[in-house]
C-alpha cells in the first residue's frame, strides 16, 4: 500500500545537516588550485571564497521568504512556477534532472572512488576495465555507480534512513574539517605564511614554471569570474533542503533558518580552510598540487605520510554524505513535476515508506550514465553558469511576488530586502556575463541543454491534454 503524502519527520538540526552536508563534497579539497592559478595571490584566493560565501548566504536568506510562502515539496521549482509560469519552472526542473543534480551526483560519486583508490589501488581511475572506443570504463566509475545505487536503495526505504546517514556523515566531516584546519594553523610555517602574504593582492596568472602573467583590468575581472566557477560549484546544493519541505517540521520557520545556519557554517569552513592552506604550503604548491589535490598536499605537510590516508578518509566520508543529501532531495523535484503532469507519471507516486521511489530510481539511472560517460567534469563547468542563472531568476521572483501576491503570508521576510537581493542579482549578472565572454565553453552547452527543455515542455503539455 502506498502513502498519499509526505511525513514531516525532519527538525531544524536535520535540515541544517542537509544544507551543510549537501554543500560539502570534494570541492573544498581540490578547487583551490584552479582558483589560485587564475588569481595568483593569497588575498585574492580568500576574496574569491568570501565573495562566493556572501552570494551564497544572501541567496539562502532570500530563499527563506519563498520557503515560508510555499512550504511544499519541490522548493525552487515551485517558487519559479508561482513567480513566473510553468514553462520557466519546467526549464529549471529539466536542467536540474538533465545536468545539475544528476551530473553533480556523478561527479561526487567519482570523487569518492578516486580517493578510495588511495587506500585500495584496485579501484583506481587509471585502470581500464573496458575500452568502448568513445570512452573507457574504470573501476572508479563502477564503484561510484555502486555507491549511487546503494544510497538510492537506502533512501527508497524511508526518509529516516537517509536522515541518519546525513546527520552522521555531516557531523563527522564538519568535525574532521575543523580538526584539519586547527592542526594546520597550529603547525603553520612562518616563512611560508610571510612569503604567501607578501604582495597578496597582486592579481596575476600563475604558470606551471613559476612565472606570472599580468592581466589588463578587464581580463582581471574575467579571471576572478573564472576562478569563482570552482568556489560556486563547491558552495552549491544549499537549496536542496527546499525540495524536501513536505518532510520538514514547521517548514515556514525551519527551512529559512536551516538555510542561513548551514550556509554560514560552510562559508566559515571554506574560508578558514583556504587560509590554512596558505599557512602550510607555498603558493606554487597550492596552485600546482598533484591532480589539484590541495588538501592532500596540505595534510602531508601537517601530518607527514599518514596525511594522505587522513585526507582520503575525510573525502570518502564527505562525498558519501554529500551524495546522500543530493540523492534524497533531488527526487522530490521530479515528484512535484510529475504531479504537474510534466514528468513520468510514476515519479509522482509515493511508496509505502512515503518517499518517491520511482523518482529516486530514474535519478539513479541518469546519474549512473553520467558516471560512465566520463564527462562529469565538463558538465560541472556548465553547471555553475546555469545554477547561478536560475538562482537569479528565483531571487527576482521575490520582487515579482511582493507585487503580484502582497497578501500572501510571509512568516519570514528576505533579510536586507531589497538591497541584499539586488546586490546578489547584480553580482550574478556580472558573473554570468563574464563567463559568457571569457569562458564560452562553460556557458553555451549548459544553456543549450536548458533550452532543449522548451520543445520537451510543449510535448509534455500536449500529452497531458491528450490524456485528460
C-alpha positions as CSV (number, residue, x, y, z in Angstrom):
1,X,0.0,0.0,0.0
2,X,1.4,3.4,-1.0
3,X,1.2,6.7,1.0
4,X,-0.5,9.7,-0.4
5,X,1.6,12.4,1.3
6,X,5.0,13.1,2.8
7,X,5.6,12.7,6.5
8,X,7.1,15.7,8.3
9,X,9.8,14.0,10.4
10,X,12.9,16.3,9.9
11,X,13.6,19.0,12.5
12,X,15.8,22.1,12.3
13,X,19.0,20.2,13.1
14,X,18.3,17.6,10.4
15,X,17.5,20.4,7.9
16,X,20.7,22.2,8.7
17,X,22.7,19.0,8.3
18,X,21.1,18.5,4.9
19,X,22.2,22.1,3.9
20,X,25.8,21.7,5.1
21,X,26.1,18.1,4.1
22,X,24.9,18.6,0.6
23,X,27.3,21.6,0.1
24,X,30.5,20.0,1.3
25,X,31.6,17.3,-1.1
26,X,35.1,17.2,-2.7
27,X,35.4,20.8,-3.9
28,X,37.0,22.3,-0.9
29,X,39.8,19.7,-1.0
30,X,40.5,20.4,-4.7
31,X,39.3,23.6,-6.4
32,X,41.7,26.0,-4.5
33,X,44.4,25.0,-7.0
34,X,42.5,26.3,-10.1
35,X,41.3,29.4,-8.2
36,X,44.9,30.3,-7.3
37,X,46.2,29.6,-10.9
38,X,43.7,32.3,-12.0
39,X,44.2,35.0,-9.4
40,X,47.8,34.4,-8.3
41,X,47.7,36.0,-4.8
42,X,46.6,34.7,-1.3
43,X,44.4,37.7,-0.8
44,X,42.5,37.1,-4.0
45,X,42.2,33.4,-3.2
46,X,40.4,34.3,0.1
47,X,38.5,37.1,-1.6
48,X,37.0,34.6,-4.1
49,X,35.8,32.4,-1.3
50,X,34.4,35.5,0.6
51,X,32.5,36.8,-2.5
52,X,31.1,33.3,-3.1
53,X,30.2,33.0,0.6
54,X,28.4,36.4,0.6
55,X,26.5,35.4,-2.6
56,X,25.5,32.0,-1.1
57,X,24.3,33.4,2.2
58,X,22.5,36.3,0.6
59,X,20.7,33.9,-1.8
60,X,19.9,31.4,1.1
61,X,18.3,34.1,3.4
62,X,16.4,35.4,0.4
63,X,15.0,31.9,-0.3
64,X,13.8,31.9,3.3
65,X,11.0,34.2,2.3
66,X,9.9,31.9,-0.5
67,X,10.1,28.8,1.6
68,X,7.8,30.3,4.2
69,X,5.3,31.3,1.5
70,X,5.4,27.9,-0.3
71,X,6.4,25.2,2.3
72,X,5.8,22.3,-0.1
73,X,7.9,19.6,-1.8
74,X,9.7,20.8,-4.9
75,X,11.2,24.0,-3.5
76,X,12.8,26.2,-6.2
77,X,10.7,24.5,-8.9
78,X,7.6,25.7,-7.0
79,X,8.9,29.2,-6.4
80,X,9.7,29.7,-10.1
81,X,6.2,28.4,-11.1
82,X,4.5,30.8,-8.7
83,X,6.6,33.8,-9.6
84,X,6.7,33.2,-13.4
85,X,4.9,30.4,-15.2
86,X,5.0,26.6,-15.6
87,X,7.4,26.8,-18.5
88,X,10.2,28.6,-16.5
89,X,9.7,26.2,-13.7
90,X,9.9,23.2,-16.1
91,X,13.1,24.6,-17.7
92,X,14.6,24.6,-14.2
93,X,13.3,21.1,-13.4
94,X,14.6,19.8,-16.7
95,X,18.0,21.3,-16.3
96,X,18.1,20.0,-12.7
97,X,17.3,16.5,-13.9
98,X,19.4,16.5,-17.1
99,X,22.6,18.2,-15.7
100,X,22.6,20.0,-12.4
101,X,21.6,17.3,-9.9
102,X,22.5,14.1,-11.8
103,X,25.8,15.5,-13.0
104,X,26.7,16.6,-9.5
105,X,25.8,13.2,-8.1
106,X,28.0,11.5,-10.7
107,X,30.9,13.9,-10.0
108,X,30.7,13.4,-6.3
109,X,30.4,9.7,-6.7
110,X,33.6,9.5,-8.8
111,X,35.4,11.8,-6.3
112,X,34.6,9.2,-3.7
113,X,36.1,6.5,-5.8
114,X,39.2,8.5,-6.7
115,X,40.1,8.9,-3.1
116,X,39.1,5.4,-2.2
117,X,41.9,4.4,-4.6
118,X,44.4,5.9,-2.3
119,X,43.6,3.1,0.2
120,X,42.5,0.5,-2.3
121,X,44.6,0.9,-5.6
122,X,42.4,-1.7,-7.4
123,X,39.6,0.9,-7.8
124,X,41.9,3.4,-9.5
125,X,40.5,5.6,-12.3
126,X,43.7,4.8,-14.2
127,X,42.8,1.2,-14.6
128,X,40.9,0.4,-17.8
129,X,38.3,-2.4,-17.3
130,X,36.6,-1.9,-20.6
131,X,37.5,0.2,-23.7
132,X,34.4,1.2,-25.6
133,X,36.3,3.4,-28.1
134,X,34.5,6.6,-27.2
135,X,35.1,6.2,-23.5
136,X,37.0,4.0,-21.0
137,X,35.3,2.3,-18.1
138,X,37.4,2.2,-14.9
139,X,36.9,0.6,-11.5
140,X,36.4,4.1,-10.1
141,X,33.4,4.6,-12.3
142,X,31.9,1.2,-11.4
143,X,32.4,1.9,-7.6
144,X,30.8,5.3,-8.0
145,X,27.7,3.7,-9.6
146,X,27.6,1.1,-6.8
147,X,27.6,3.8,-4.2
148,X,24.8,5.8,-6.0
149,X,22.7,2.6,-6.2
150,X,23.3,1.8,-2.5
151,X,22.3,5.3,-1.4
152,X,19.3,5.3,-3.7
153,X,18.1,2.0,-2.3
154,X,18.5,3.2,1.3
155,X,16.5,6.3,0.5
156,X,13.7,4.3,-1.0
157,X,13.2,2.7,2.5
158,X,12.0,6.0,4.0
159,X,13.4,9.4,4.9
160,X,14.6,8.1,8.3
161,X,17.4,6.1,6.8
162,X,18.6,9.0,4.7
163,X,18.3,11.3,7.7
164,X,20.5,9.0,9.9
165,X,23.2,8.8,7.2
166,X,23.1,12.6,6.5
167,X,23.4,13.6,10.2
168,X,26.2,11.0,11.0
169,X,28.3,11.8,8.0
170,X,27.8,15.6,8.1
171,X,28.8,15.8,11.8
172,X,31.9,13.6,11.0
173,X,33.1,15.7,8.1
174,X,32.4,19.0,10.0
175,X,34.5,17.8,13.0
176,X,37.3,16.4,10.8
177,X,37.4,19.6,8.7
178,X,37.6,21.8,11.8
179,X,40.3,19.5,13.1
180,X,42.3,19.7,10.0
181,X,42.1,23.5,9.9
182,X,43.0,23.7,13.6
183,X,46.1,21.4,13.2
184,X,47.1,23.3,10.1
185,X,47.0,26.7,11.8
186,X,48.8,25.4,14.8
187,X,51.6,23.8,12.6
188,X,51.8,26.9,10.3
189,X,55.2,27.7,8.8
190,X,56.1,31.3,9.5
191,X,58.4,31.7,6.4
192,X,55.7,30.2,4.1
193,X,53.0,32.4,5.6
194,X,55.1,35.5,5.2
195,X,56.0,34.7,1.6
196,X,52.4,33.9,0.7
197,X,51.0,37.1,2.2
198,X,53.6,39.4,0.8
199,X,52.0,41.1,-2.2
200,X,48.9,39.1,-1.5
201,X,46.7,41.5,-3.6
202,X,48.8,41.3,-6.7
203,X,46.3,39.8,-9.2
204,X,48.0,37.7,-11.9
205,X,48.1,34.3,-13.6
206,X,50.4,31.6,-12.1
207,X,52.1,29.4,-14.7
208,X,53.5,25.9,-14.3
209,X,57.1,27.1,-14.4
210,X,56.5,29.6,-11.6
211,X,56.3,32.6,-13.9
212,X,53.5,35.0,-13.8
213,X,51.3,36.8,-16.4
214,X,49.8,40.2,-15.6
215,X,46.2,41.0,-16.6
216,X,44.6,44.0,-18.2
217,X,41.9,45.5,-15.9
218,X,39.0,43.8,-17.8
219,X,40.9,40.5,-18.1
220,X,41.5,40.6,-14.3
221,X,37.7,40.8,-13.7
222,X,37.3,37.9,-16.1
223,X,39.9,35.9,-14.2
224,X,38.0,36.4,-10.9
225,X,34.8,35.2,-12.6
226,X,36.6,32.1,-14.0
227,X,38.1,31.4,-10.5
228,X,34.7,31.6,-9.0
229,X,33.4,28.6,-11.1
230,X,35.1,26.3,-8.6
231,X,34.0,28.1,-5.5
232,X,30.4,28.3,-6.7
233,X,30.4,24.6,-7.5
234,X,31.8,23.8,-4.1
235,X,29.1,26.0,-2.5
236,X,26.2,24.8,-4.5
237,X,23.3,22.4,-3.4
238,X,22.5,24.6,-0.3
239,X,19.0,24.9,-1.8
240,X,18.4,21.1,-1.7
241,X,16.6,21.5,1.7
242,X,13.8,23.4,0.0
243,X,13.0,20.4,-2.1
244,X,12.0,18.3,0.9
245,X,9.8,20.9,2.6
246,X,7.0,18.4,2.8
247,X,9.1,16.3,5.2
248,X,10.2,19.1,7.5
249,X,8.5,20.0,10.7
250,X,7.3,23.7,10.9
251,X,8.8,24.3,7.4
252,X,7.8,28.0,7.5
253,X,10.4,28.6,10.2
254,X,12.9,25.8,9.9
255,X,13.7,25.9,6.2
256,X,14.8,29.6,6.3
257,X,16.7,29.1,9.5
258,X,18.5,26.0,8.3
259,X,19.4,27.7,5.0
260,X,21.1,30.6,7.0
261,X,22.8,28.3,9.5
262,X,24.0,25.7,7.0
263,X,25.5,28.2,4.5
264,X,27.1,30.3,7.3
265,X,28.8,27.2,8.8
266,X,30.1,26.1,5.4
267,X,31.3,29.5,4.4
268,X,33.3,29.8,7.6
269,X,34.9,26.4,7.0
270,X,35.7,27.2,3.3
271,X,37.4,30.5,4.1
272,X,39.4,29.2,7.1
273,X,40.4,26.0,5.2
274,X,42.0,28.2,2.4
275,X,43.7,30.4,5.0
276,X,45.1,27.2,6.5
277,X,46.4,26.1,3.0
278,X,48.4,29.4,2.7
279,X,49.8,28.7,6.2
280,X,51.4,25.4,5.3
281,X,52.1,25.4,1.5
282,X,53.9,27.8,-0.8
283,X,51.6,29.3,-3.4
284,X,53.0,27.3,-6.3
285,X,52.4,24.0,-4.4
286,X,48.8,25.1,-3.9
287,X,48.3,26.1,-7.5
288,X,50.0,23.0,-8.9
289,X,49.3,20.3,-6.4
290,X,49.3,16.8,-8.0
291,X,45.9,16.4,-9.7
292,X,44.8,19.6,-7.9
293,X,44.6,17.7,-4.6
294,X,45.5,20.7,-2.4
295,X,44.2,19.1,0.8
296,X,46.3,16.0,0.3
297,X,49.4,18.2,-0.1
298,X,48.4,20.3,3.0
299,X,47.7,17.2,5.1
300,X,51.1,15.7,4.1
301,X,52.8,18.9,5.1
302,X,51.0,18.8,8.5
303,X,51.0,15.1,9.4
304,X,53.7,13.6,7.1
305,X,53.0,10.4,5.1
306,X,49.9,9.4,7.1
307,X,48.3,12.8,6.0
308,X,47.4,11.2,2.6
309,X,45.4,8.5,4.3
310,X,43.7,11.0,6.7
311,X,42.5,13.1,3.7
312,X,41.5,10.1,1.7
313,X,39.2,9.0,4.6
314,X,37.9,12.6,5.1
315,X,36.9,12.9,1.4
316,X,35.3,9.5,1.4
317,X,33.2,10.5,4.4
318,X,32.5,13.9,2.9
319,X,31.5,12.7,-0.6
320,X,29.4,9.8,0.7
321,X,27.4,12.1,3.0
322,X,27.1,14.7,0.2
323,X,25.7,12.3,-2.3
324,X,23.2,11.0,0.2
325,X,21.8,14.6,0.6
326,X,21.8,15.1,-3.2
327,X,20.0,11.8,-3.8
328,X,17.5,12.3,-1.0
329,X,16.5,15.8,-2.0
330,X,16.7,15.7,-5.8
331,X,13.9,13.1,-6.3
332,X,11.4,15.4,-4.7
333,X,11.7,17.9,-7.6
334,X,10.8,15.2,-10.2
335,X,7.9,14.1,-7.9
336,X,6.4,17.6,-8.0
337,X,7.0,17.9,-11.7
338,X,5.2,14.5,-12.2
339,X,2.3,15.9,-10.1
340,X,2.1,18.8,-12.6
341,X,2.0,16.2,-15.5
342,X,5.4,17.3,-16.7
343,X,7.4,14.2,-15.8
344,X,6.9,10.4,-15.8
345,X,3.6,9.7,-14.2
346,X,5.0,7.0,-11.9
347,X,7.5,9.5,-10.5
348,X,4.6,11.3,-8.8
349,X,3.7,8.4,-6.6
350,X,4.9,7.7,-3.0
351,X,5.7,4.2,-1.9
352,X,4.6,2.6,1.5
353,X,7.5,4.5,3.2
354,X,6.2,7.8,2.0
355,X,9.1,8.5,-0.4
356,X,9.0,8.9,-4.3
357,X,10.7,5.6,-5.1
358,X,10.3,5.8,-8.9
359,X,11.8,9.4,-8.9
360,X,14.8,8.1,-6.9
361,X,15.5,5.3,-9.4
362,X,15.1,7.5,-12.5
363,X,17.6,9.9,-11.0
364,X,19.9,7.0,-10.1
365,X,19.9,5.7,-13.7
366,X,20.8,9.1,-15.3
367,X,23.5,9.8,-12.7
368,X,25.0,6.3,-13.4
369,X,25.1,7.1,-17.1
370,X,26.9,10.3,-16.4
371,X,29.4,8.3,-14.4
372,X,30.0,6.0,-17.3
373,X,30.3,8.9,-19.8
374,X,33.4,10.3,-18.1
375,X,32.1,13.8,-18.9
376,X,31.0,14.8,-15.4
377,X,34.0,17.3,-15.1
378,X,32.9,19.1,-18.3
379,X,29.3,19.0,-17.1
380,X,30.1,20.8,-13.8
381,X,31.8,23.6,-15.7
382,X,28.5,24.2,-17.4
383,X,26.5,23.8,-14.1
384,X,27.9,26.9,-12.3
385,X,26.5,29.2,-15.1
386,X,23.1,27.5,-15.3
387,X,22.8,27.3,-11.5
388,X,23.5,31.0,-10.9
389,X,21.1,31.9,-13.7
390,X,18.2,30.1,-12.0
391,X,19.2,31.4,-8.6
392,X,19.0,35.0,-10.0
393,X,15.6,34.3,-11.6
394,X,14.3,32.9,-8.3
395,X,15.5,35.9,-6.3
396,X,13.9,38.3,-8.9
397,X,10.8,36.2,-8.1
398,X,10.8,37.7,-4.6
399,X,10.3,41.2,-6.1
400,X,7.6,39.8,-8.5
401,X,5.7,38.0,-5.8
402,X,5.7,41.0,-3.5
403,X,3.8,42.9,-6.2
404,X,1.8,40.0,-7.6
405,X,0.7,38.4,-4.3
406,X,1.3,41.0,-1.5
407,X,-1.4,39.5,0.8
408,X,0.2,36.0,0.9
409,X,1.5,35.2,4.5
410,X,5.3,35.8,4.8
411,X,6.4,34.3,8.2
412,X,10.0,35.0,7.2
413,X,11.0,38.0,5.1
414,X,14.1,38.2,3.0
415,X,16.9,39.7,5.1
416,X,18.2,43.1,3.8
417,X,15.4,43.4,1.2
418,X,15.6,45.0,-1.3
419,X,19.3,45.9,-1.0
420,X,20.9,42.4,-0.5
421,X,18.8,40.6,-3.1
422,X,19.6,43.4,-5.6
423,X,23.3,43.1,-4.8
424,X,23.1,39.3,-5.5
425,X,21.3,39.9,-8.8
426,X,24.0,42.4,-9.9
427,X,26.8,40.1,-8.9
428,X,25.1,37.1,-10.6
429,X,24.6,39.1,-13.8
430,X,28.2,40.2,-13.7
431,X,29.4,36.6,-13.1
432,X,27.3,35.1,-15.9
433,X,28.2,37.9,-18.4
434,X,31.9,37.5,-17.7
435,X,31.7,33.7,-18.2
436,X,29.8,34.1,-21.5
437,X,32.6,36.4,-22.7
438,X,35.7,34.8,-21.2
439,X,34.7,31.1,-20.8
440,X,32.1,30.4,-23.5
441,X,32.8,26.7,-23.3
442,X,31.5,26.9,-19.7
443,X,28.2,28.6,-20.7
444,X,26.8,27.7,-24.1
445,X,26.5,23.9,-23.6
446,X,24.6,24.4,-20.3
447,X,22.3,27.0,-21.9
448,X,21.6,24.7,-24.9
449,X,20.7,21.8,-22.6
450,X,18.3,24.2,-20.7
451,X,16.7,25.4,-24.0
452,X,16.2,21.8,-25.2
453,X,13.6,21.8,-22.4
454,X,11.3,24.1,-24.4
455,X,10.1,21.6,-27.0
456,X,10.0,18.9,-24.3
457,X,7.7,21.1,-22.2
458,X,5.3,21.7,-25.0
459,X,5.3,18.0,-25.9
460,X,4.6,17.1,-22.2
461,X,1.7,19.7,-22.1
462,X,0.3,18.2,-25.3
463,X,0.5,14.7,-23.9
464,X,-1.2,15.9,-20.7
465,X,-4.1,17.3,-22.6
466,X,-4.5,14.1,-24.7
467,X,-4.9,12.0,-21.5
468,X,-7.3,14.4,-19.8
